[in-house]
Amino acid sequence: MSTFLSIIIPAHNEEKRLPDSLEQVFSFLKTQDFSYEVIVVENESVDRTFEIAQEFAQKHAALRVIQSERGKGAAIRRGMLEARGDYRFMCDADFSMPATEIVKFLPPTARDFDIAIASRETPGARRYNEPIYRHIGGRGINFIIQGLILPGLNDTQCGFKCFRAEVAEDLFKAQTMNGWSFDIEILYLARRRRRRVREIPIDWYYHPDTKVNAWRDALRMIADIFRIRLNALRGLYNGAR
């Protein structure tokens, strides 16, 4: 029997945030009439993330807990390729977007897409409690990303993205980056392979305990963008389309 939706949550040292997020996800899913699974991908945590996820799995038959090597990109790739859903939705463990917004990324609400990505910049999106310096830093990063590799996409780094199963299998098998920049690489691959990418406006809530460092991560992303371009020149992305 096929599964309609897979939700993939990467979790590295998330013992504090993961319980609330899982409660929110399952509260939402129980109100839906489609089939689903939730996959928590723990990657080399040094706290009780893995144990907490396993405890939830004992109470929720639709929850699977797997482990991967270190890195958000590695965790997402593992989850996407092990998922069984017709639609595969990745989301951050802090769930800065309400779980009820997930329906915006799925048919029948969303149509004619291969990848639907959350946007905090598309008309209709709303940000809550975000410090102005964080907003300016984020726009600066996006300016660089659009200028160097992904013109026209206003928010590539929001952690909520939905893929059709066939598209997920194609793109994540070609992924080479295990760190924070993996989604830039995935979207670059999508562009090369002429996949339809839609930006979905969301309500987004800033969490002060975010693990993102705007300046450090901006420098990493610039370096990774040049790695992506080098990979392309070397033919690493020339697989089946």
Buried (B, 14 or more C-beta within 10 A) or exposed (E): EEBBBBBBBBBBBBBBBBBEBBEBBBEBBEEEEBBBBBBBBBBBBEEBBBEBBBEBBEEBEBBBBBBBEEBBBBBBBBBBBBBBBBBBBBBBBBBBBEBEBBBBBBBEEBEEBBBBBBBBBBEEBEBEEBEEEBBEBBEEBBEEBBEBBBEEBBBBBBBBBBBBBEBBBBBBEBBBBBBBBBBBBBBBBBBBBEBEBBBBBBBBBBEEEEBBEBEEBBEBBBEBBEBBEEBBEEEEBEEEE
